[in-house]
């Protein structure tokens, strides 16, 4: 890598690290008073540069300022050093931390990923604003040369985002990367924990890794394609940890342009595409992965997920079959395979798939829960209850399991136990209207009408448009002889569901029991219009005894 400098006395840009250092040393010797110098180098190169300057410029007072973390101002720190001992040269490093922090702030402020990672012109970090604003003070107050040691990405950052900062009779010196050092740093990246580690990092740490890795990839020379590919895979995973899937896909596509048979990249690309909702493209990416490596169980597994989301359930099952054939202990694949089979109505097979999942992972509460659902759909309620019991033993706050357990108990006629299960569900999730409604039905069946009405009240408070709850509430009120309230409840049901024949019929019964003949006949006519079966039912229903001799009623029921 060459050096560029605004010192026009240099005839040709130096090429080697030694030549770059000599150019820097000459510039520091020639320059009198204030000056800015930016040195692109690695940390180890920076340490060597500082040591060499101390050795080669013995008559110069050289001080060092190591910046730690994010800084937004420098003047006061420089002034403190100056007051302690005026200096001829001040070497500063660590400026990059402030830029990393600024990039993270942009992410949190809703900037696009392109603006964050590709040096857009939008905005400038506070530290650069400060230096620009204070440069006249720096020049007047500190007649010294300032040498900033920065990693490669910072120079690009200045050029793209703060070009005027360099356009101040600045010297820019680019030390060529040490290929062995670059390779060693690349190997350190490749030996880290990968995605699971990246998601645990602070966002600023991920930004630092992303920018460092991008700079490293630019520095890598010919003949390092495999290492470049491995680093691009890591870069993509870093972007995924940032939930920046578009940049992740771009990284993997760069990788695949170099090495088209890199099956991990095809698989990870598929995951990112799927996350973005681009399921068809994701399936195609997984297809490329398994074409290259037919035993890539992750690709088969994730392919199944994408196919299922596309509604291609049968193909999804086949994909999961391939995944578990390769990796029989993939409990998640067995579990999701069970879910897809359940959707297809293949409940027996679903139960068998859930059985495999819990055999591998006995504390897999979701598998126990959905196993219970499949057994319940098969009418095997006793077994379903046992499965729900396992689910709530593992996860006591799984309100869905408590609710469905109540439904299974209800179906078996075990009403008291069902109510206890519904109680657990609403204790955990008080706004679970289904549980309040089903609890009301069970209480109703036990003859506990007042409690049933209270439960229906909770259901319609949470979900006012639940017409079944208004209807059953009306029935309970009617059974208690509270006909006017019952009629009001039926009216609520009919507002929501105008073709609810049962509500019209029971409302007509209330009117008939009150002796309100005209309303009873008009309402019964609406019920029969919607469902002719109510004509025969009314012939023998004792609720209509008070109006049975009315000619209009007799005509309506066909007598």
C-alpha positions as CSV (number, residue, x, y, z in Angstrom):
1,X,0.0,0.0,0.0
2,X,1.3,3.4,-0.9
3,X,1.5,6.6,1.1
4,X,-0.2,9.8,0.1
5,X,0.8,13.1,1.6
6,X,0.1,16.8,1.2
7,X,3.8,17.5,1.5
8,X,4.6,18.3,-2.1
9,X,8.3,18.1,-1.4
10,X,8.2,14.3,-1.7
11,X,8.8,13.3,-5.3
12,X,7.3,9.8,-5.2
13,X,5.1,8.1,-2.7
14,X,7.2,5.6,-0.7
15,X,6.2,1.9,-0.9
16,X,7.8,0.1,2.0
17,X,7.2,0.5,5.7
18,X,10.7,1.7,6.2
19,X,10.3,4.3,3.5
20,X,7.0,5.5,4.9
21,X,8.6,5.9,8.3
22,X,11.5,7.9,6.9
23,X,9.0,10.2,5.2
24,X,7.1,10.7,8.5
25,X,10.4,11.4,10.3
26,X,11.5,13.9,7.7
27,X,8.1,15.6,7.8
28,X,8.3,16.0,11.6
29,X,11.8,17.3,11.3
30,X,11.0,19.9,8.6
31,X,7.7,21.1,10.0
32,X,8.0,24.0,12.5
33,X,5.2,24.9,14.8
34,X,1.7,23.5,14.5
35,X,1.0,20.5,12.2
36,X,-1.3,17.5,11.8
37,X,-0.1,14.1,10.7
38,X,-2.3,11.0,10.3
39,X,-0.5,7.6,10.3
40,X,-2.4,4.6,9.1
41,X,-1.0,1.5,10.8
42,X,-1.7,-1.5,13.0
43,X,-1.3,-1.4,16.8
44,X,2.0,-3.2,16.6
45,X,3.3,-0.9,13.9
46,X,2.2,2.1,16.0
47,X,4.2,0.9,19.0
48,X,7.3,0.5,16.7
49,X,6.7,4.0,15.2
50,X,6.6,5.6,18.7
51,X,9.7,3.8,19.8
52,X,11.6,4.8,16.7
53,X,10.6,8.4,17.0
54,X,11.8,8.6,20.5
55,X,15.1,7.1,19.4
56,X,15.5,9.1,16.1
57,X,14.4,12.5,17.4
58,X,16.2,12.7,20.7
59,X,16.2,16.5,20.8
60,X,12.4,16.6,20.3
61,X,10.1,16.6,23.3
62,X,7.7,13.7,22.5
63,X,4.7,13.0,24.5
64,X,1.9,10.4,24.1
65,X,-1.8,10.5,24.7
66,X,-3.7,7.3,24.7
67,X,-7.4,7.9,24.3
68,X,-9.6,5.4,26.1
69,X,-13.2,4.9,25.1
70,X,-15.4,7.5,23.5
71,X,-14.1,11.1,23.7
72,X,-15.9,14.1,22.5
73,X,-13.3,16.8,23.3
74,X,-9.5,16.8,23.2
75,X,-8.5,20.4,23.9
76,X,-8.6,20.1,27.7
77,X,-6.5,16.9,27.8
78,X,-4.0,18.4,25.4
79,X,-3.8,21.6,27.5
80,X,-3.2,19.5,30.7
81,X,-0.2,17.8,29.1
82,X,1.1,21.1,27.8
83,X,0.9,22.7,31.2
84,X,2.8,19.8,32.7
85,X,5.5,19.9,30.0
86,X,5.4,21.7,26.6
87,X,6.0,19.3,23.8
88,X,7.2,19.3,20.3
89,X,5.4,16.2,19.2
90,X,2.2,14.6,20.6
91,X,1.4,11.1,19.5
92,X,-2.3,10.2,19.9
93,X,-3.9,6.8,19.5
94,X,-7.3,5.3,20.3
95,X,-9.3,7.8,18.3
96,X,-11.2,5.0,16.6
97,X,-13.1,4.1,19.8
98,X,-15.0,7.4,19.4
99,X,-15.9,6.6,15.8
100,X,-17.1,3.1,16.8
101,X,-19.3,4.7,19.5
102,X,-20.7,7.2,17.0
103,X,-21.6,4.6,14.5
104,X,-23.5,2.7,17.2
105,X,-25.4,5.9,18.1
106,X,-26.4,6.2,14.5
107,X,-27.7,2.6,14.5
108,X,-29.8,3.4,17.6
109,X,-31.1,6.5,15.9
110,X,-32.5,4.6,13.0
111,X,-29.8,5.2,10.4
112,X,-29.7,2.7,7.5
113,X,-27.0,0.1,7.5
114,X,-25.5,1.6,4.3
115,X,-25.1,4.9,6.1
116,X,-23.5,3.2,9.1
117,X,-21.0,0.9,7.6
118,X,-20.3,2.5,4.2
119,X,-19.1,6.0,5.4
120,X,-22.0,8.0,4.1
121,X,-21.8,11.8,4.3
122,X,-24.6,12.0,6.8
123,X,-23.3,13.5,10.0
124,X,-19.9,13.8,11.6
125,X,-18.8,12.4,15.0
126,X,-18.6,14.9,17.9
127,X,-14.8,14.5,18.3
128,X,-14.2,15.6,14.6
129,X,-16.6,18.5,15.0
130,X,-14.7,19.5,18.1
131,X,-11.3,19.3,16.4
132,X,-12.5,21.3,13.4
133,X,-14.0,23.9,15.7
134,X,-10.9,24.1,17.9
135,X,-8.2,23.9,15.2
136,X,-7.5,27.6,15.3
137,X,-7.1,27.4,19.1
138,X,-4.9,24.3,18.8
139,X,-2.7,26.1,16.3
140,X,-2.4,29.3,18.4
141,X,-2.1,27.6,21.8
142,X,0.1,24.6,21.0
143,X,2.8,25.2,18.4
144,X,3.5,21.4,18.1
145,X,3.0,18.6,15.7
146,X,0.1,16.2,16.4
147,X,0.5,12.6,15.1
148,X,-2.6,10.5,15.1
149,X,-2.0,6.7,14.9
150,X,-5.2,5.2,13.4
151,X,-6.2,1.9,12.0
152,X,-7.0,1.7,8.2
153,X,-10.7,2.2,8.4
154,X,-10.3,5.6,10.1
155,X,-8.4,7.1,7.2
156,X,-11.2,6.0,4.8
157,X,-13.6,7.4,7.3
158,X,-11.9,10.8,7.3
159,X,-11.7,10.9,3.5
160,X,-15.4,10.1,3.1
161,X,-16.9,11.9,6.0
162,X,-14.5,14.6,7.1
163,X,-12.3,15.5,4.1
164,X,-11.8,19.0,5.4
165,X,-10.1,17.6,8.5
166,X,-7.3,16.3,6.3
167,X,-7.3,19.4,4.1
168,X,-5.4,21.5,6.7
169,X,-1.8,21.0,5.5
170,X,-2.1,17.5,7.0
171,X,0.2,14.7,6.3
172,X,-1.2,11.3,5.5
173,X,1.0,8.3,5.8
174,X,-0.2,4.8,5.0
175,X,2.0,2.0,6.3
176,X,1.6,-1.1,4.2
177,X,0.0,-3.9,6.1
178,X,2.3,-6.6,7.4
179,X,0.9,-9.8,5.7
180,X,1.9,-12.0,8.6
181,X,0.3,-9.7,11.0
182,X,-2.9,-9.5,8.9
183,X,-3.0,-13.3,8.6
184,X,-2.5,-13.7,12.4
185,X,-5.3,-11.2,13.1
186,X,-7.5,-13.0,10.6
187,X,-6.8,-16.3,12.3
188,X,-7.9,-14.7,15.7
189,X,-11.2,-13.7,14.1
190,X,-11.7,-17.2,12.7
191,X,-11.0,-18.8,16.0
192,X,-13.6,-16.8,18.0
193,X,-17.0,-18.1,19.0
194,X,-18.9,-17.0,16.0
195,X,-22.5,-16.0,16.0
196,X,-23.3,-17.2,19.6
197,X,-20.5,-14.9,20.8
198,X,-21.5,-12.0,18.5
199,X,-25.0,-11.7,19.9
200,X,-23.7,-11.4,23.4
201,X,-21.4,-8.4,22.4
202,X,-22.4,-4.8,23.1
203,X,-23.6,-3.1,19.9
204,X,-20.5,-0.9,19.9
205,X,-18.2,-3.9,20.1
206,X,-20.0,-5.4,17.1
207,X,-19.6,-2.2,15.1
208,X,-15.8,-2.2,16.0
209,X,-15.5,-5.8,14.8
210,X,-17.5,-5.1,11.6
211,X,-15.4,-2.1,10.6
212,X,-12.1,-3.8,11.6
213,X,-13.0,-6.9,9.6
214,X,-14.0,-4.9,6.5
215,X,-10.6,-3.1,6.7
216,X,-8.8,-6.4,7.1
217,X,-10.5,-7.8,4.0
218,X,-9.3,-4.8,2.0
219,X,-5.7,-5.4,3.2
220,X,-5.6,-9.1,2.3
221,X,-3.5,-9.9,-0.7
222,X,-3.6,-12.4,-3.6
223,X,-3.5,-16.0,-2.6
224,X,-5.6,-15.7,0.5
225,X,-9.0,-16.5,-1.0
226,X,-9.9,-19.2,1.4
227,X,-9.1,-17.0,4.4
228,X,-11.1,-14.1,2.8
229,X,-14.1,-16.4,2.3
230,X,-13.9,-17.6,5.9
231,X,-13.8,-13.9,7.1
232,X,-16.7,-13.0,4.8
233,X,-18.7,-15.7,6.4
234,X,-17.9,-14.3,9.9
235,X,-18.7,-10.8,8.6
236,X,-22.1,-12.0,7.6
237,X,-22.7,-13.5,11.0
238,X,-21.7,-10.2,12.6
239,X,-24.3,-8.4,10.5
240,X,-26.9,-11.0,11.5
241,X,-26.1,-10.4,15.1
242,X,-26.8,-6.7,14.3
243,X,-30.1,-7.8,12.7
244,X,-28.7,-6.3,9.5
245,X,-29.7,-9.1,7.1
246,X,-29.2,-7.2,3.8
247,X,-25.5,-6.5,4.6
248,X,-25.2,-10.1,5.7
249,X,-26.5,-11.4,2.4
250,X,-24.1,-9.0,0.5
251,X,-21.2,-10.4,2.5
252,X,-22.1,-14.0,1.7
253,X,-22.7,-13.2,-2.0
254,X,-19.2,-11.7,-2.2
255,X,-17.9,-14.9,-0.6
256,X,-19.9,-17.1,-3.1
257,X,-18.5,-15.1,-6.0
258,X,-15.0,-16.3,-4.9
259,X,-16.0,-19.8,-3.9
260,X,-19.4,-20.9,-5.2
261,X,-19.2,-24.3,-3.5
262,X,-19.1,-22.8,0.1
263,X,-22.2,-24.6,1.4
264,X,-22.3,-22.8,4.8
265,X,-22.7,-19.5,3.0
266,X,-25.6,-20.8,0.9
267,X,-27.2,-22.0,4.0
268,X,-26.7,-18.9,6.1
269,X,-27.8,-16.8,3.1
270,X,-31.0,-18.8,3.1
271,X,-31.6,-18.0,6.8
272,X,-31.1,-14.3,6.2
273,X,-33.4,-14.3,3.2
274,X,-36.0,-16.2,5.1
275,X,-35.8,-13.7,8.0
276,X,-36.5,-11.0,5.5
277,X,-39.6,-12.8,4.3
278,X,-38.0,-13.8,1.0
279,X,-38.9,-17.5,1.4
280,X,-38.8,-18.6,-2.2
281,X,-35.2,-17.3,-2.6
282,X,-34.4,-18.9,0.8
283,X,-35.5,-22.3,-0.5
284,X,-33.3,-21.8,-3.6
285,X,-30.4,-21.0,-1.4
286,X,-30.9,-24.1,0.8
287,X,-31.2,-26.1,-2.4
288,X,-27.7,-24.9,-3.4
289,X,-26.4,-25.8,0.0
290,X,-27.6,-29.4,-0.1
291,X,-26.7,-29.9,-3.7
292,X,-23.1,-29.2,-2.6
293,X,-23.3,-31.0,0.7
294,X,-26.2,-33.4,0.8
295,X,-25.7,-34.2,4.5
296,X,-26.0,-30.6,5.6
297,X,-28.7,-31.2,8.2
298,X,-29.0,-27.5,9.1
299,X,-29.8,-26.6,5.5
300,X,-32.4,-29.4,5.3
301,X,-33.9,-28.3,8.6
302,X,-34.1,-24.6,7.7
303,X,-35.4,-25.5,4.2
304,X,-38.3,-27.2,6.0
305,X,-39.0,-24.0,7.9
306,X,-39.1,-21.9,4.8
307,X,-41.3,-24.4,2.9
308,X,-43.7,-24.6,5.8
309,X,-44.0,-20.8,5.8
310,X,-44.8,-21.0,2.1
311,X,-47.6,-23.4,2.8
312,X,-45.7,-26.3,1.1
313,X,-46.3,-28.6,4.0
314,X,-45.7,-31.9,2.4
315,X,-42.3,-30.8,1.0
316,X,-41.5,-29.4,4.4
317,X,-42.1,-32.8,6.0
318,X,-39.8,-34.4,3.4
319,X,-37.1,-31.8,4.2
320,X,-37.4,-32.5,8.0
321,X,-37.2,-36.2,7.2
322,X,-33.8,-35.6,5.5
323,X,-32.6,-33.5,8.5
324,X,-33.4,-36.1,11.1
325,X,-32.1,-38.9,8.9
326,X,-28.7,-37.1,9.0
327,X,-28.9,-35.9,12.6
328,X,-31.4,-38.1,14.5
329,X,-30.8,-36.2,17.7
330,X,-32.1,-32.9,16.2
331,X,-35.0,-32.5,18.7
332,X,-36.1,-29.2,17.1
333,X,-36.4,-30.8,13.7
334,X,-38.5,-33.6,15.2
335,X,-40.7,-31.0,17.0
336,X,-41.3,-28.8,14.0
337,X,-41.9,-31.8,11.8
338,X,-44.6,-32.7,14.3
339,X,-46.2,-29.2,14.0
340,X,-46.3,-29.5,10.2
341,X,-47.8,-33.0,10.4
342,X,-50.5,-31.7,12.8
343,X,-51.4,-28.9,10.4
344,X,-51.7,-31.6,7.7
345,X,-54.1,-33.5,10.0
346,X,-51.7,-36.4,10.3
347,X,-52.0,-36.4,14.1
348,X,-50.7,-40.0,14.7
349,X,-47.5,-39.3,12.9
350,X,-47.3,-35.9,14.7
351,X,-47.5,-37.7,18.1
352,X,-44.7,-40.0,17.0
353,X,-42.6,-37.0,16.0
354,X,-43.2,-35.2,19.3
355,X,-42.3,-38.5,21.1
356,X,-38.9,-38.5,19.3
357,X,-38.4,-34.8,20.4
358,X,-39.1,-35.4,24.1
359,X,-37.1,-38.7,24.1
360,X,-34.1,-36.5,23.1
361,X,-35.0,-33.5,25.2
362,X,-37.3,-34.6,28.1
363,X,-37.8,-31.0,29.3
364,X,-39.0,-29.7,25.9
365,X,-42.3,-28.2,27.2
366,X,-43.4,-27.0,23.8
367,X,-43.2,-30.5,22.4
368,X,-45.2,-31.9,25.4
369,X,-47.8,-29.2,24.9
370,X,-48.3,-29.8,21.2
371,X,-48.2,-33.5,21.7
372,X,-51.2,-33.0,24.0
373,X,-52.9,-31.0,21.3
374,X,-52.4,-33.8,18.8
375,X,-53.7,-36.4,21.2
376,X,-56.7,-34.2,22.0
377,X,-57.4,-33.9,18.3
378,X,-57.4,-37.7,18.1
379,X,-59.9,-37.9,21.0
380,X,-57.3,-39.4,23.3
381,X,-58.0,-36.9,26.1
382,X,-56.6,-38.9,29.0
383,X,-53.2,-39.1,27.2
384,X,-53.5,-35.5,26.2
385,X,-54.0,-34.5,29.9
386,X,-50.9,-36.4,30.8
387,X,-49.0,-34.6,28.1
388,X,-50.2,-31.2,29.3
389,X,-49.3,-32.2,32.8
390,X,-45.7,-32.8,31.7
391,X,-45.7,-29.4,29.9
392,X,-46.9,-27.5,33.0
393,X,-44.5,-29.4,35.3
394,X,-41.6,-28.1,33.2
395,X,-43.1,-24.6,32.6
396,X,-45.8,-23.9,35.2
397,X,-46.7,-20.5,33.6
398,X,-47.6,-22.0,30.2
399,X,-51.2,-20.7,30.2
400,X,-52.0,-22.3,26.9
401,X,-51.3,-25.8,28.4
402,X,-53.5,-25.1,31.4
403,X,-56.3,-23.9,29.1
404,X,-56.1,-26.9,26.7
405,X,-55.8,-29.2,29.7
406,X,-59.1,-27.7,31.0
407,X,-60.7,-28.3,27.6
408,X,-59.7,-32.0,27.6
409,X,-61.0,-32.4,31.2
410,X,-64.2,-30.7,30.1
411,X,-64.6,-33.1,27.2
412,X,-64.2,-36.0,29.7
413,X,-66.9,-34.5,31.9
414,X,-64.5,-33.7,34.7
415,X,-66.0,-30.2,35.1
416,X,-64.6,-29.4,38.5
417,X,-61.0,-30.2,37.5
418,X,-61.6,-28.3,34.2
419,X,-62.5,-25.2,36.2
420,X,-59.4,-25.5,38.3
421,X,-57.3,-25.7,35.1
422,X,-59.0,-22.7,33.6
423,X,-58.4,-20.9,36.9
424,X,-54.7,-21.5,36.5
425,X,-54.8,-20.2,33.0
426,X,-56.4,-16.9,33.9
427,X,-54.2,-16.5,37.0
428,X,-51.2,-16.5,34.6
429,X,-52.9,-14.6,31.8
430,X,-55.9,-12.6,33.1
431,X,-56.8,-11.4,29.7
432,X,-57.2,-14.9,28.2
433,X,-60.9,-14.6,27.1
434,X,-61.1,-18.1,25.8
435,X,-60.4,-19.5,29.3
436,X,-62.9,-17.2,31.0
437,X,-65.5,-18.3,28.4
438,X,-64.8,-22.0,28.7
439,X,-64.8,-21.6,32.5
440,X,-68.2,-20.0,32.3
441,X,-69.5,-22.9,30.2
442,X,-68.2,-25.5,32.7
443,X,-69.8,-23.6,35.6
444,X,-73.0,-23.3,33.7
445,X,-73.0,-27.1,33.2
446,X,-72.6,-27.6,36.9
447,X,-75.6,-25.3,37.6
448,X,-73.4,-22.6,39.1
449,X,-75.2,-19.9,37.1
450,X,-74.2,-16.8,39.0
451,X,-70.5,-17.8,38.8
452,X,-70.9,-18.6,35.1
453,X,-72.3,-15.1,34.4
454,X,-69.3,-13.5,36.2
455,X,-67.0,-15.6,34.0
456,X,-68.9,-14.6,30.8
457,X,-68.7,-11.0,32.0
458,X,-64.9,-11.3,32.2
459,X,-64.8,-12.8,28.7
460,X,-66.8,-10.0,27.1
461,X,-64.9,-7.3,29.0
462,X,-61.7,-8.6,27.3
463,X,-63.3,-9.5,24.0
464,X,-66.6,-7.5,23.5
465,X,-67.3,-9.1,20.1
466,X,-67.3,-12.7,21.4
467,X,-71.0,-13.4,20.5
468,X,-70.9,-16.9,22.0
469,X,-70.2,-15.5,25.4
470,X,-73.0,-13.0,25.2
471,X,-75.3,-15.8,24.1
472,X,-74.4,-18.2,26.9
473,X,-74.6,-15.3,29.3
474,X,-78.2,-14.7,28.1
475,X,-79.0,-18.4,28.7
476,X,-77.6,-18.4,32.2
477,X,-79.6,-15.2,33.0
478,X,-82.7,-16.7,31.6
479,X,-82.3,-19.9,33.7
480,X,-82.1,-17.6,36.7
481,X,-85.4,-15.9,35.7
482,X,-83.7,-12.6,34.8
483,X,-85.4,-12.4,31.4
484,X,-84.9,-8.7,30.7
485,X,-81.2,-9.0,31.3
486,X,-81.1,-12.2,29.2
487,X,-82.8,-10.3,26.3
488,X,-80.2,-7.6,26.5
489,X,-77.4,-10.2,26.4
490,X,-79.0,-11.9,23.3
491,X,-79.3,-8.4,21.7
492,X,-75.5,-8.0,22.2
493,X,-74.9,-11.3,20.5
494,X,-77.1,-10.4,17.6
495,X,-75.4,-7.0,17.1
496,X,-72.2,-8.9,16.6
497,X,-73.7,-11.9,14.7
498,X,-76.9,-10.8,13.1
499,X,-77.7,-14.3,11.6
500,X,-77.4,-16.1,15.0
501,X,-80.6,-18.1,14.9
502,X,-80.2,-19.6,18.3
503,X,-80.0,-16.2,19.9
504,X,-83.3,-15.2,18.2
505,X,-85.0,-18.4,19.3
506,X,-84.0,-18.1,23.0
507,X,-84.8,-14.4,23.0
508,X,-88.3,-15.4,21.6
509,X,-88.6,-17.8,24.5
510,X,-87.9,-15.0,27.0
511,X,-90.6,-12.8,25.4
512,X,-93.1,-15.8,25.4
513,X,-92.4,-16.5,29.1
514,X,-93.1,-12.8,29.8
515,X,-96.3,-13.0,27.8
516,X,-95.1,-10.4,25.3
517,X,-96.8,-12.1,22.4
518,X,-96.1,-9.8,19.5
519,X,-92.4,-9.6,20.2
520,X,-92.2,-13.4,20.9
521,X,-93.8,-14.2,17.5
522,X,-91.7,-11.6,15.6
523,X,-88.5,-12.8,17.1
524,X,-89.4,-16.5,16.6
525,X,-90.2,-15.7,12.9
526,X,-86.6,-14.4,12.5
527,X,-85.2,-17.6,14.1
528,X,-87.2,-19.8,11.8
529,X,-86.3,-17.7,8.7
530,X,-82.6,-18.4,9.5
531,X,-83.0,-22.0,10.5
532,X,-86.2,-23.9,9.8
533,X,-85.4,-26.6,12.4
534,X,-86.7,-24.1,15.0
535,X,-90.2,-24.4,13.6
536,X,-90.5,-28.0,14.8
537,X,-88.7,-27.2,18.1
538,X,-91.2,-24.5,18.9
539,X,-94.1,-27.0,18.6
540,X,-93.1,-28.8,21.7
541,X,-91.1,-26.2,23.7
542,X,-92.9,-25.5,27.0
543,X,-91.5,-22.0,26.9
544,X,-94.2,-21.1,24.4
545,X,-97.1,-22.6,26.3
546,X,-98.4,-19.1,27.2
547,X,-98.8,-18.1,23.6
548,X,-99.5,-21.5,22.1
549,X,-103.2,-20.8,21.4
550,X,-102.4,-17.6,19.5
551,X,-103.4,-18.0,15.8
552,X,-100.3,-16.2,14.6
553,X,-98.1,-18.5,16.6
554,X,-100.0,-21.6,15.4
555,X,-99.6,-20.4,11.8
556,X,-95.9,-19.7,12.3
557,X,-95.2,-23.3,13.5
558,X,-97.4,-24.8,10.8
559,X,-100.3,-26.0,12.9
